Amino acid sequence: MSDVRRAPGDPGRVTVQEAAVRTGHGTNGNAADSRTDAVLLDVREPHEWQAGHVPWAVHLPLSALTAGAGLPAEARARSLVVICRSGNRSREAAELLATRGADVVDVIGGMRDWAGAGLPVVDARGGNGIVA
């Protein structure tokens, strides 16, 4: 795993392959059938989410998170794997969430690398999505 020893409150970083395994997308491609502990938290803006996101991910834009929004119910008290388009916003979100006491890592390369690895991306209607 990419996780290295880190100070308490310092989020780790994982590859898209590690993120897929942690969130259940790496087992059979269907996170809904998996009982993993980690939730994939997408911190991109709504138009990006609608164009293409990981099935069964939870959406909370970084702008809302930095404004003080709490985690959606399905992400509370769970390990978090945070993703954005390229990895910059997810790193910021992971750092913020770590200061709030969350067990969190961010995804290196974000949705660009996720899609590039052939992992699932759907649009707002459940069809094939794109990374916007």
N, CA, C and O atoms as CSV, one atom per row, in Angstrom:
chain,resi,resn,atom,element,x,y,z
A,1,MET,N,N,0.826,-1.183,0.000
A,1,MET,CA,C,0.000,0.000,0.000
A,1,MET,C,C,0.874,1.251,0.000
A,1,MET,O,O,2.014,1.220,0.462
A,2,SER,N,N,0.340,2.334,-0.513
A,2,SER,CA,C,1.072,3.591,-0.547
A,2,SER,C,C,1.104,4.260,0.808
A,2,SER,O,O,1.915,5.158,1.036
A,3,ASP,N,N,0.241,3.842,1.704
A,3,ASP,CA,C,0.250,4.462,3.023
A,3,ASP,C,C,1.593,4.209,3.677
A,3,ASP,O,O,2.044,3.067,3.769
A,4,VAL,N,N,2.218,5.260,4.124
A,4,VAL,CA,C,3.449,5.155,4.878
A,4,VAL,C,C,3.150,5.640,6.275
A,4,VAL,O,O,2.106,6.242,6.527
A,5,ARG,N,N,4.068,5.377,7.180
A,5,ARG,CA,C,3.850,5.876,8.543
A,5,ARG,C,C,3.676,7.381,8.492
A,5,ARG,O,O,4.435,8.092,7.832
A,6,ARG,N,N,2.673,7.846,9.193
A,6,ARG,CA,C,2.400,9.275,9.196
A,6,ARG,C,C,1.977,9.702,10.586
A,6,ARG,O,O,1.551,8.891,11.408
A,7,ALA,N,N,2.104,10.979,10.822
A,7,ALA,CA,C,1.738,11.532,12.121
A,7,ALA,C,C,0.228,11.455,12.287
A,7,ALA,O,O,-0.506,11.528,11.302
A,8,PRO,N,N,-0.244,11.310,13.518
A,8,PRO,CA,C,-1.690,11.332,13.743
A,8,PRO,C,C,-2.285,12.620,13.182
A,8,PRO,O,O,-1.720,13.699,13.359
A,9,GLY,N,N,-3.406,12.506,12.518
A,9,GLY,CA,C,-4.054,13.672,11.931
A,9,GLY,C,C,-3.529,14.027,10.555
A,9,GLY,O,O,-4.034,14.955,9.923
A,10,ASP,N,N,-2.518,13.301,10.075
A,10,ASP,CA,C,-1.960,13.547,8.747
A,10,ASP,C,C,-2.514,12.486,7.793
A,10,ASP,O,O,-2.259,11.295,7.973
A,11,PRO,N,N,-3.273,12.919,6.777
A,11,PRO,CA,C,-3.865,11.927,5.883
A,11,PRO,C,C,-2.820,11.243,5.013
A,11,PRO,O,O,-1.793,11.828,4.671
A,12,GLY,N,N,-3.100,10.012,4.667
A,12,GLY,CA,C,-2.232,9.279,3.764
A,12,GLY,C,C,-2.679,9.475,2.332
A,12,GLY,O,O,-3.647,10.183,2.055
A,13,ARG,N,N,-1.956,8.836,1.425
A,13,ARG,CA,C,-2.281,8.914,0.011
A,13,ARG,C,C,-2.287,7.486,-0.536
A,13,ARG,O,O,-1.477,6.652,-0.133
A,14,VAL,N,N,-3.203,7.222,-1.452
A,14,VAL,CA,C,-3.291,5.904,-2.075
A,14,VAL,C,C,-3.428,6.057,-3.587
A,14,VAL,O,O,-3.854,7.101,-4.082
A,15,THR,N,N,-3.065,5.014,-4.302
A,15,THR,CA,C,-3.262,4.984,-5.746
A,15,THR,C,C,-4.727,4.683,-6.051
A,15,THR,O,O,-5.486,4.305,-5.158
A,16,VAL,N,N,-5.120,4.849,-7.305
A,16,VAL,CA,C,-6.505,4.528,-7.663
A,16,VAL,C,C,-6.786,3.045,-7.470
A,16,VAL,O,O,-7.898,2.671,-7.098
A,17,GLN,N,N,-5.803,2.202,-7.715
A,17,GLN,CA,C,-6.008,0.766,-7.513
A,17,GLN,C,C,-6.257,0.455,-6.042
A,17,GLN,O,O,-7.131,-0.346,-5.712
A,18,GLU,N,N,-5.495,1.086,-5.165
A,18,GLU,CA,C,-5.708,0.893,-3.731
A,18,GLU,C,C,-7.056,1.459,-3.299
A,18,GLU,O,O,-7.755,0.862,-2.480
A,19,ALA,N,N,-7.414,2.611,-3.853
A,19,ALA,CA,C,-8.715,3.212,-3.541
A,19,ALA,C,C,-9.843,2.281,-3.967
A,19,ALA,O,O,-10.821,2.115,-3.238
A,20,ALA,N,N,-9.713,1.678,-5.132
A,20,ALA,CA,C,-10.742,0.761,-5.636
A,20,ALA,C,C,-10.910,-0.430,-4.698
A,20,ALA,O,O,-12.033,-0.848,-4.419
A,21,VAL,N,N,-9.817,-0.966,-4.221
A,21,VAL,CA,C,-9.895,-2.104,-3.302
A,21,VAL,C,C,-10.522,-1.678,-1.977
A,21,VAL,O,O,-11.398,-2.371,-1.459
A,22,ARG,N,N,-10.087,-0.555,-1.426
A,22,ARG,CA,C,-10.604,-0.082,-0.135
A,22,ARG,C,C,-12.100,0.202,-0.168
A,22,ARG,O,O,-12.787,0.039,0.841
A,23,THR,N,N,-12.609,0.627,-1.325
A,23,THR,CA,C,-14.018,1.005,-1.422
A,23,THR,C,C,-14.875,-0.083,-2.064
A,23,THR,O,O,-16.071,0.121,-2.275
A,24,GLY,N,N,-14.286,-1.225,-2.374
A,24,GLY,CA,C,-15.042,-2.344,-2.931
A,24,GLY,C,C,-15.130,-2.371,-4.428
A,24,GLY,O,O,-15.726,-3.296,-4.980
A,25,HIS,N,N,-14.565,-1.402,-5.115
A,25,HIS,CA,C,-14.613,-1.389,-6.573
A,25,HIS,C,C,-13.556,-2.299,-7.182
A,25,HIS,O,O,-13.614,-2.602,-8.374
A,26,GLY,N,N,-12.601,-2.734,-6.386
A,26,GLY,CA,C,-11.530,-3.568,-6.908
A,26,GLY,C,C,-11.805,-5.050,-6.817
A,26,GLY,O,O,-11.040,-5.853,-7.352
A,27,THR,N,N,-12.887,-5.434,-6.147
A,27,THR,CA,C,-13.170,-6.852,-5.984
A,27,THR,C,C,-13.927,-7.404,-7.176
A,27,THR,O,O,-13.436,-8.287,-7.878
A,28,ASN,N,N,-15.126,-6.882,-7.402
A,28,ASN,CA,C,-15.904,-7.359,-8.551
A,28,ASN,C,C,-16.485,-6.196,-9.343
A,28,ASN,O,O,-17.337,-6.383,-10.212
A,29,GLY,N,N,-16.009,-4.986,-9.029
A,29,GLY,CA,C,-16.478,-3.813,-9.751
A,29,GLY,C,C,-17.817,-3.285,-9.274
A,29,GLY,O,O,-18.336,-2.318,-9.832
A,30,ASN,N,N,-18.382,-3.905,-8.251
A,30,ASN,CA,C,-19.697,-3.498,-7.781
A,30,ASN,C,C,-19.639,-3.214,-6.291
A,30,ASN,O,O,-19.820,-4.112,-5.469
A,31,ALA,N,N,-19.387,-1.970,-5.953
A,31,ALA,CA,C,-19.234,-1.602,-4.540
A,31,ALA,C,C,-20.493,-1.861,-3.738
A,31,ALA,O,O,-20.413,-2.072,-2.528
A,32,ALA,N,N,-21.647,-1.852,-4.371
A,32,ALA,CA,C,-22.892,-2.090,-3.651
A,32,ALA,C,C,-22.940,-3.509,-3.108
A,32,ALA,O,O,-23.623,-3.768,-2.117
A,33,ASP,N,N,-22.222,-4.433,-3.744
A,33,ASP,CA,C,-22.191,-5.818,-3.291
A,33,ASP,C,C,-21.101,-6.065,-2.256
A,33,ASP,O,O,-21.019,-7.154,-1.688
A,34,SER,N,N,-20.285,-5.086,-2.015
A,34,SER,CA,C,-19.157,-5.240,-1.120
A,34,SER,C,C,-19.485,-4.667,0.250
A,34,SER,O,O,-20.301,-3.753,0.368
A,35,ARG,N,N,-18.858,-5.195,1.264
A,35,ARG,CA,C,-19.060,-4.702,2.622
A,35,ARG,C,C,-17.751,-4.140,3.148
A,35,ARG,O,O,-17.257,-4.568,4.191
A,36,THR,N,N,-17.203,-3.199,2.439
A,36,THR,CA,C,-15.968,-2.566,2.873
A,36,THR,C,C,-16.284,-1.495,3.896
A,36,THR,O,O,-17.422,-1.042,4.014
A,37,ASP,N,N,-15.278,-1.105,4.622
A,37,ASP,CA,C,-15.458,-0.058,5.619
A,37,ASP,C,C,-15.305,1.327,5.034
A,37,ASP,O,O,-15.839,2.287,5.589
A,38,ALA,N,N,-14.587,1.461,3.922
A,38,ALA,CA,C,-14.266,2.786,3.390
A,38,ALA,C,C,-15.326,3.297,2.420
A,38,ALA,O,O,-15.929,2.538,1.662
A,39,VAL,N,N,-15.525,4.597,2.473
A,39,VAL,CA,C,-16.444,5.294,1.574
A,39,VAL,C,C,-15.613,6.169,0.649
A,39,VAL,O,O,-14.698,6.859,1.099
A,40,LEU,N,N,-15.929,6.144,-0.648
A,40,LEU,CA,C,-15.283,7.045,-1.591
A,40,LEU,C,C,-16.033,8.363,-1.571
A,40,LEU,O,O,-17.211,8.421,-1.923
A,41,LEU,N,N,-15.350,9.421,-1.158
A,41,LEU,CA,C,-15.944,10.753,-1.035
A,41,LEU,C,C,-15.412,11.625,-2.165
A,41,LEU,O,O,-14.219,11.924,-2.217
A,42,ASP,N,N,-16.299,12.033,-3.068
A,42,ASP,CA,C,-15.944,12.860,-4.217
A,42,ASP,C,C,-16.162,14.320,-3.840
A,42,ASP,O,O,-17.275,14.714,-3.491
A,43,VAL,N,N,-15.099,15.125,-3.908
A,43,VAL,CA,C,-15.186,16.518,-3.465
A,43,VAL,C,C,-15.208,17.511,-4.626
A,43,VAL,O,O,-14.946,18.699,-4.434
A,44,ARG,N,N,-15.519,17.030,-5.823
A,44,ARG,CA,C,-15.612,17.931,-6.974
A,44,ARG,C,C,-16.934,18.696,-6.947
A,44,ARG,O,O,-17.843,18.377,-6.181
A,45,GLU,N,N,-17.014,19.699,-7.792
A,45,GLU,CA,C,-18.213,20.528,-7.871
A,45,GLU,C,C,-19.345,19.779,-8.581
A,45,GLU,O,O,-19.089,18.819,-9.307
A,46,PRO,N,N,-20.598,20.215,-8.375
A,46,PRO,CA,C,-21.751,19.490,-8.920
A,46,PRO,C,C,-21.692,19.207,-10.420
A,46,PRO,O,O,-22.053,18.108,-10.840
A,47,HIS,N,N,-21.249,20.163,-11.242
A,47,HIS,CA,C,-21.206,19.904,-12.686
A,47,HIS,C,C,-20.206,18.800,-13.029
A,47,HIS,O,O,-20.418,18.046,-13.978
A,48,GLU,N,N,-19.123,18.702,-12.267
A,48,GLU,CA,C,-18.136,17.642,-12.490
A,48,GLU,C,C,-18.724,16.285,-12.093
A,48,GLU,O,O,-18.568,15.296,-12.809
A,49,TRP,N,N,-19.393,16.254,-10.953
A,49,TRP,CA,C,-20.041,15.043,-10.454
A,49,TRP,C,C,-21.070,14.529,-11.457
A,49,TRP,O,O,-21.108,13.336,-11.758
A,50,GLN,N,N,-21.896,15.425,-11.968
A,50,GLN,CA,C,-22.951,15.030,-12.903
A,50,GLN,C,C,-22.385,14.473,-14.205
A,50,GLN,O,O,-22.967,13.561,-14.794
A,51,ALA,N,N,-21.252,15.015,-14.658
A,51,ALA,CA,C,-20.639,14.531,-15.903
A,51,ALA,C,C,-20.083,13.125,-15.747
A,51,ALA,O,O,-20.138,12.323,-16.680
A,52,GLY,N,N,-19.547,12.826,-14.571
A,52,GLY,CA,C,-18.993,11.490,-14.354
A,52,GLY,C,C,-18.439,11.321,-12.967
A,52,GLY,O,O,-17.629,12.124,-12.504
A,53,HIS,N,N,-18.879,10.271,-12.302
A,53,HIS,CA,C,-18.401,9.959,-10.958
A,53,HIS,C,C,-18.349,8.448,-10.784
A,53,HIS,O,O,-18.844,7.697,-11.624
A,54,VAL,N,N,-17.756,8.022,-9.709
A,54,VAL,CA,C,-17.663,6.598,-9.403
A,54,VAL,C,C,-19.003,6.122,-8.852
A,54,VAL,O,O,-19.566,6.759,-7.962
A,55,PRO,N,N,-19.522,5.002,-9.377
A,55,PRO,CA,C,-20.784,4.484,-8.824
A,55,PRO,C,C,-20.653,4.273,-7.310
A,55,PRO,O,O,-19.620,3.808,-6.831
A,56,TRP,N,N,-21.675,4.607,-6.588
A,56,TRP,CA,C,-21.779,4.446,-5.139
A,56,TRP,C,C,-20.860,5.363,-4.351
A,56,TRP,O,O,-20.715,5.196,-3.140
A,57,ALA,N,N,-20.236,6.329,-5.015
A,57,ALA,CA,C,-19.454,7.327,-4.279
A,57,ALA,C,C,-20.424,8.282,-3.593
A,57,ALA,O,O,-21.599,8.357,-3.950
A,58,VAL,N,N,-19.921,8.996,-2.621
A,58,VAL,CA,C,-20.685,10.007,-1.904
A,58,VAL,C,C,-20.146,11.364,-2.333
A,58,VAL,O,O,-18.934,11.550,-2.447
A,59,HIS,N,N,-21.046,12.308,-2.569
A,59,HIS,CA,C,-20.640,13.611,-3.081
A,59,HIS,C,C,-20.734,14.689,-2.005
A,59,HIS,O,O,-21.764,14.834,-1.346
A,60,LEU,N,N,-19.661,15.433,-1.836
A,60,LEU,CA,C,-19.628,16.602,-0.965
A,60,LEU,C,C,-18.555,17.534,-1.513
A,60,LEU,O,O,-17.370,17.295,-1.283
A,61,PRO,N,N,-18.935,18.585,-2.229
A,61,PRO,CA,C,-17.940,19.486,-2.814
A,61,PRO,C,C,-17.009,20.077,-1.766
A,61,PRO,O,O,-17.414,20.359,-0.638
A,62,LEU,N,N,-15.755,20.259,-2.161
A,62,LEU,CA,C,-14.785,20.870,-1.271
A,62,LEU,C,C,-15.253,22.239,-0.808
A,62,LEU,O,O,-15.026,22.616,0.342
A,63,SER,N,N,-15.905,22.988,-1.690
A,63,SER,CA,C,-16.391,24.321,-1.308
A,63,SER,C,C,-17.364,24.239,-0.138
A,63,SER,O,O,-17.344,25.097,0.745
A,64,ALA,N,N,-18.209,23.223,-0.123
A,64,ALA,CA,C,-19.146,23.042,0.991
A,64,ALA,C,C,-18.409,22.576,2.248
A,64,ALA,O,O,-18.705,23.024,3.355
A,65,LEU,N,N,-17.465,21.690,2.064
A,65,LEU,CA,C,-16.694,21.177,3.193
A,65,LEU,C,C,-15.911,22.296,3.875
A,65,LEU,O,O,-15.898,22.387,5.102
A,66,THR,N,N,-15.263,23.143,3.086
A,66,THR,CA,C,-14.498,24.242,3.679
A,66,THR,C,C,-15.406,25.295,4.309
A,66,THR,O,O,-14.975,26.040,5.189
A,67,ALA,N,N,-16.661,25.359,3.864
A,67,ALA,CA,C,-17.630,26.292,4.456
A,67,ALA,C,C,-18.229,25.737,5.744
A,67,ALA,O,O,-19.046,26.398,6.385
A,68,GLY,N,N,-17.824,24.522,6.127
A,68,GLY,CA,C,-18.273,23.960,7.393
A,68,GLY,C,C,-19.290,22.843,7.296
A,68,GLY,O,O,-19.759,22.353,8.324
A,69,ALA,N,N,-19.647,22.423,6.083
A,69,ALA,CA,C,-20.622,21.335,5.940
A,69,ALA,C,C,-20.094,20.057,6.582
A,69,ALA,O,O,-18.903,19.752,6.521
A,70,GLY,N,N,-21.006,19.327,7.190
A,70,GLY,CA,C,-20.663,18.035,7.755
A,70,GLY,C,C,-20.721,16.954,6.699
A,70,GLY,O,O,-21.205,17.175,5.589
A,71,LEU,N,N,-20.230,15.802,7.051
A,71,LEU,CA,C,-20.265,14.674,6.126
A,71,LEU,C,C,-21.683,14.164,5.929
A,71,LEU,O,O,-22.480,14.195,6.867
A,72,PRO,N,N,-22.014,13.699,4.739
A,72,PRO,CA,C,-23.306,13.039,4.531
A,72,PRO,C,C,-23.415,11.819,5.453
A,72,PRO,O,O,-22.404,11.229,5.834
A,73,ALA,N,N,-24.621,11.457,5.799
A,73,ALA,CA,C,-24.859,10.364,6.753
A,73,ALA,C,C,-24.123,9.083,6.388
A,73,ALA,O,O,-23.567,8.416,7.261
A,74,GLU,N,N,-24.113,8.732,5.095
A,74,GLU,CA,C,-23.497,7.468,4.684
A,74,GLU,C,C,-21.975,7.482,4.785
A,74,GLU,O,O,-21.339,6.444,4.602
A,75,ALA,N,N,-21.377,8.644,5.073
A,75,ALA,CA,C,-19.929,8.740,5.206
A,75,ALA,C,C,-19.477,8.934,6.651
A,75,ALA,O,O,-18.279,8.904,6.932
A,76,ARG,N,N,-20.408,9.129,7.555
A,76,ARG,CA,C,-20.044,9.375,8.952
A,76,ARG,C,C,-19.573,8.089,9.622
A,76,ARG,O,O,-20.093,7.003,9.367
A,77,ALA,N,N,-18.578,8.243,10.479
A,77,ALA,CA,C,-18.030,7.140,11.265
A,77,ALA,C,C,-17.502,6.013,10.383
A,77,ALA,O,O,-17.530,4.846,10.774
A,78,ARG,N,N,-17.026,6.364,9.207
A,78,ARG,CA,C,-16.448,5.388,8.281
A,78,ARG,C,C,-15.083,5.901,7.839
A,78,ARG,O,O,-14.814,7.100,7.909
A,79,SER,N,N,-14.235,5.007,7.391
A,79,SER,CA,C,-12.984,5.416,6.769
A,79,SER,C,C,-13.319,6.098,5.457
A,79,SER,O,O,-14.243,5.684,4.756
A,80,LEU,N,N,-12.575,7.139,5.121
A,80,LEU,CA,C,-12.846,7.915,3.920
A,80,LEU,C,C,-11.684,7.832,2.942
A,80,LEU,O,O,-10.517,7.923,3.323
A,81,VAL,N,N,-12.030,7.658,1.679
A,81,VAL,CA,C,-11.085,7.734,0.580
A,81,VAL,C,C,-11.579,8.891,-0.273
A,81,VAL,O,O,-12.633,8.795,-0.902
A,82,VAL,N,N,-10.817,9.991,-0.298
A,82,VAL,CA,C,-11.277,11.225,-0.918
A,82,VAL,C,C,-10.689,11.361,-2.328
A,82,VAL,O,O,-9.500,11.135,-2.551
A,83,ILE,N,N,-11.563,11.738,-3.271
A,83,ILE,CA,C,-11.144,11.855,-4.668
A,83,ILE,C,C,-11.656,13.154,-5.275
A,83,ILE,O,O,-12.718,13.651,-4.898
A,84,CYS,N,N,-10.888,13.701,-6.223
A,84,CYS,CA,C,-11.297,14.870,-7.000
A,84,CYS,C,C,-10.882,14.593,-8.447
A,84,CYS,O,O,-10.755,13.428,-8.825
A,85,ARG,N,N,-10.673,15.602,-9.248
A,85,ARG,CA,C,-10.303,15.369,-10.642
A,85,ARG,C,C,-8.854,14.912,-10.776
A,85,ARG,O,O,-8.571,13.937,-11.471
A,86,SER,N,N,-7.930,15.616,-10.109
A,86,SER,CA,C,-6.514,15.287,-10.311
A,86,SER,C,C,-5.735,14.996,-9.035
A,86,SER,O,O,-4.599,14.527,-9.107
A,87,GLY,N,N,-6.312,15.261,-7.882
A,87,GLY,CA,C,-5.649,14.971,-6.615
A,87,GLY,C,C,-5.351,16.182,-5.759
A,87,GLY,O,O,-4.969,16.025,-4.600
A,88,ASN,N,N,-5.513,17.392,-6.289
A,88,ASN,CA,C,-5.212,18.585,-5.498
A,88,ASN,C,C,-6.293,18.889,-4.469
A,88,ASN,O,O,-5.996,19.070,-3.288
A,89,ARG,N,N,-7.539,18.946,-4.910
A,89,ARG,CA,C,-8.636,19.250,-3.977
A,89,ARG,C,C,-8.837,18.124,-2.972
A,89,ARG,O,O,-9.170,18.369,-1.812
A,90,SER,N,N,-8.634,16.896,-3.419
A,90,SER,CA,C,-8.813,15.780,-2.482
A,90,SER,C,C,-7.765,15.829,-1.378
A,90,SER,O,O,-8.054,15.478,-0.234
A,91,ARG,N,N,-6.567,16.256,-1.708
A,91,ARG,CA,C,-5.524,16.391,-0.688
A,91,ARG,C,C,-5.938,17.445,0.332
A,91,ARG,O,O,-5.809,17.228,1.537
A,92,GLU,N,N,-6.435,18.586,-0.144
A,92,GLU,CA,C,-6.895,19.641,0.752
A,92,GLU,C,C,-8.048,19.154,1.626
A,92,GLU,O,O,-8.074,19.413,2.830
A,93,ALA,N,N,-8.998,18.451,1.019
A,93,ALA,CA,C,-10.141,17.934,1.771
A,93,ALA,C,C,-9.687,16.902,2.807
A,93,ALA,O,O,-10.175,16.902,3.937
A,94,ALA,N,N,-8.768,16.038,2.430
A,94,ALA,CA,C,-8.277,15.020,3.360
A,94,ALA,C,C,-7.581,15.658,4.552
A,94,ALA,O,O,-7.753,15.216,5.688
A,95,GLU,N,N,-6.799,16.694,4.294
A,95,GLU,CA,C,-6.132,17.389,5.397
A,95,GLU,C,C,-7.156,18.016,6.340
A,95,GLU,O,O,-7.017,17.933,7.561
A,96,LEU,N,N,-8.177,18.639,5.771
A,96,LEU,CA,C,-9.230,19.250,6.584
A,96,LEU,C,C,-9.969,18.191,7.401
A,96,LEU,O,O,-10.203,18.371,8.597
A,97,LEU,N,N,-10.331,17.097,6.753
A,97,LEU,CA,C,-11.054,16.024,7.447
A,97,LEU,C,C,-10.193,15.376,8.530
A,97,LEU,O,O,-10.704,14.997,9.583
A,98,ALA,N,N,-8.895,15.248,8.278
A,98,ALA,CA,C,-7.998,14.681,9.286
A,98,ALA,C,C,-7.963,15.566,10.524
A,98,ALA,O,O,-7.910,15.058,11.644
A,99,THR,N,N,-7.993,16.891,10.337
A,99,THR,CA,C,-8.005,17.782,11.505
A,99,THR,C,C,-9.299,17.644,12.291
A,99,THR,O,O,-9.347,17.950,13.483
A,100,ARG,N,N,-10.356,17.178,11.614
A,100,ARG,CA,C,-11.639,16.937,12.285
A,100,ARG,C,C,-11.718,15.540,12.889
A,100,ARG,O,O,-12.745,15.155,13.448
A,101,GLY,N,N,-10.626,14.783,12.771
A,101,GLY,CA,C,-10.561,13.467,13.394
A,101,GLY,C,C,-10.941,12.299,12.506
A,101,GLY,O,O,-11.070,11.178,12.999
A,102,ALA,N,N,-11.124,12.520,11.225
A,102,ALA,CA,C,-11.516,11.441,10.317
A,102,ALA,C,C,-10.342,10.528,9.994
A,102,ALA,O,O,-9.191,10.963,9.958
A,103,ASP,N,N,-10.648,9.265,9.760
A,103,ASP,CA,C,-9.696,8.290,9.227
A,103,ASP,C,C,-9.768,8.456,7.718
A,103,ASP,O,O,-10.727,7.996,7.098
A,104,VAL,N,N,-8.774,9.105,7.109
A,104,VAL,CA,C,-8.900,9.546,5.730
A,104,VAL,C,C,-7.600,9.428,4.947
A,104,VAL,O,O,-6.509,9.636,5.478
A,105,VAL,N,N,-7.744,9.091,3.684
A,105,VAL,CA,C,-6.655,9.139,2.710
A,105,VAL,C,C,-7.191,9.826,1.463
A,105,VAL,O,O,-8.401,9.882,1.240
A,106,ASP,N,N,-6.271,10.349,0.651
A,106,ASP,CA,C,-6.722,10.899,-0.624
A,106,ASP,C,C,-6.124,10.096,-1.763
A,106,ASP,O,O,-5.138,9.380,-1.586
A,107,VAL,N,N,-6.735,10.223,-2.938
A,107,VAL,CA,C,-6.378,9.424,-4.104
A,107,VAL,C,C,-5.421,10.201,-5.007
A,107,VAL,O,O,-5.759,11.266,-5.524
A,108,ILE,N,N,-4.249,9.662,-5.181
A,108,ILE,CA,C,-3.257,10.257,-6.071
A,108,ILE,C,C,-3.770,10.159,-7.509
A,108,ILE,O,O,-4.157,9.082,-7.963
A,109,GLY,N,N,-3.772,11.277,-8.214
A,109,GLY,CA,C,-4.189,11.269,-9.612
A,109,GLY,C,C,-5.672,11.413,-9.837
A,109,GLY,O,O,-6.099,11.661,-10.965
A,110,GLY,N,N,-6.476,11.265,-8.793
A,110,GLY,CA,C,-7.912,11.508,-8.848
A,110,GLY,C,C,-8.675,10.756,-9.924
A,110,GLY,O,O,-8.292,9.668,-10.353
A,111,MET,N,N,-9.773,11.379,-10.346
A,111,MET,CA,C,-10.673,10.763,-11.328
A,111,MET,C,C,-9.995,10.556,-12.681
A,111,MET,O,O,-10.349,9.633,-13.414
A,112,ARG,N,N,-9.038,11.393,-13.012
A,112,ARG,CA,C,-8.309,11.192,-14.273
A,112,ARG,C,C,-7.624,9.839,-14.278
A,112,ARG,O,O,-7.736,9.082,-15.242
A,113,ASP,N,N,-6.914,9.536,-13.199
A,113,ASP,CA,C,-6.240,8.240,-13.122
A,113,ASP,C,C,-7.240,7.099,-12.948
A,113,ASP,O,O,-7.032,6.003,-13.470
A,114,TRP,N,N,-8.328,7.357,-12.213
A,114,TRP,CA,C,-9.369,6.337,-12.017
A,114,TRP,C,C,-9.921,5.896,-13.375
A,114,TRP,O,O,-9.957,4.704,-13.682
A,115,ALA,N,N,-10.345,6.859,-14.175
A,115,ALA,CA,C,-10.884,6.539,-15.503
A,115,ALA,C,C,-9.807,5.937,-16.390
A,115,ALA,O,O,-10.078,5.009,-17.151
A,116,GLY,N,N,-8.586,6.457,-16.299
A,116,GLY,CA,C,-7.479,5.940,-17.095
A,116,GLY,C,C,-7.145,4.498,-16.781
A,116,GLY,O,O,-6.610,3.782,-17.628
A,117,ALA,N,N,-7.458,4.062,-15.561
A,117,ALA,CA,C,-7.219,2.670,-15.155
A,117,ALA,C,C,-8.366,1.756,-15.572
A,117,ALA,O,O,-8.338,0.558,-15.295
A,118,GLY,N,N,-9.376,2.318,-16.239
A,118,GLY,CA,C,-10.509,1.509,-16.686
A,118,GLY,C,C,-11.517,1.211,-15.595
A,118,GLY,O,O,-12.349,0.316,-15.745
A,119,LEU,N,N,-11.450,1.950,-14.497
A,119,LEU,CA,C,-12.408,1.752,-13.413
A,119,LEU,C,C,-13.711,2.471,-13.760
A,119,LEU,O,O,-13.703,3.396,-14.572
A,120,PRO,N,N,-14.837,2.058,-13.155
A,120,PRO,CA,C,-16.148,2.567,-13.577
A,120,PRO,C,C,-16.382,4.051,-13.299
A,120,PRO,O,O,-16.028,4.571,-12.241
A,121,VAL,N,N,-16.990,4.716,-14.287
A,121,VAL,CA,C,-17.394,6.120,-14.189
A,121,VAL,C,C,-18.774,6.224,-14.827
A,121,VAL,O,O,-18.971,5.817,-15.972
A,122,VAL,N,N,-19.730,6.774,-14.072
A,122,VAL,CA,C,-21.094,6.944,-14.576
A,122,VAL,C,C,-21.492,8.407,-14.514
A,122,VAL,O,O,-20.947,9.179,-13.725
A,123,ASP,N,N,-22.462,8.784,-15.367
A,123,ASP,CA,C,-22.968,10.153,-15.317
A,123,ASP,C,C,-24.181,10.214,-14.396
A,123,ASP,O,O,-24.538,9.216,-13.769
A,124,ALA,N,N,-24.807,11.372,-14.315
A,124,ALA,CA,C,-25.928,11.581,-13.406
A,124,ALA,C,C,-27.107,10.660,-13.706
A,124,ALA,O,O,-27.932,10.408,-12.828
A,125,ARG,N,N,-27.194,10.158,-14.930
A,125,ARG,CA,C,-28.295,9.264,-15.315
A,125,ARG,C,C,-27.916,7.787,-15.252
A,125,ARG,O,O,-28.724,6.916,-15.571
A,126,GLY,N,N,-26.677,7.516,-14.837
A,126,GLY,CA,C,-26.235,6.120,-14.731
A,126,GLY,C,C,-25.587,5.578,-15.990
A,126,GLY,O,O,-25.202,4.410,-16.045
A,127,GLY,N,N,-25.464,6.439,-17.015
A,127,GLY,CA,C,-24.788,6.010,-18.243
A,127,GLY,C,C,-23.295,6.190,-18.126
A,127,GLY,O,O,-22.786,6.538,-17.061
A,128,ASN,N,N,-22.586,5.954,-19.222
A,128,ASN,CA,C,-21.135,6.135,-19.219
A,128,ASN,C,C,-20.817,7.601,-18.965
A,128,ASN,O,O,-21.329,8.491,-19.643
A,129,GLY,N,N,-19.975,7.831,-17.990
A,129,GLY,CA,C,-19.616,9.196,-17.623
A,129,GLY,C,C,-18.268,9.595,-18.157
A,129,GLY,O,O,-17.507,8.761,-18.648
A,130,ILE,N,N,-17.974,10.871,-18.059
A,130,ILE,CA,C,-16.668,11.411,-18.428
A,130,ILE,C,C,-16.116,12.195,-17.260
A,130,ILE,O,O,-16.866,12.625,-16.383
A,131,VAL,N,N,-14.813,12.382,-17.243
A,131,VAL,CA,C,-14.189,13.186,-16.201
A,131,VAL,C,C,-14.101,14.608,-16.704
A,131,VAL,O,O,-13.346,14.914,-17.626
A,132,ALA,N,N,-14.889,15.477,-16.079
A,132,ALA,CA,C,-14.943,16.891,-16.501
A,132,ALA,C,C,-14.033,17.737,-15.641
A,132,ALA,O,O,-13.944,18.948,-15.843
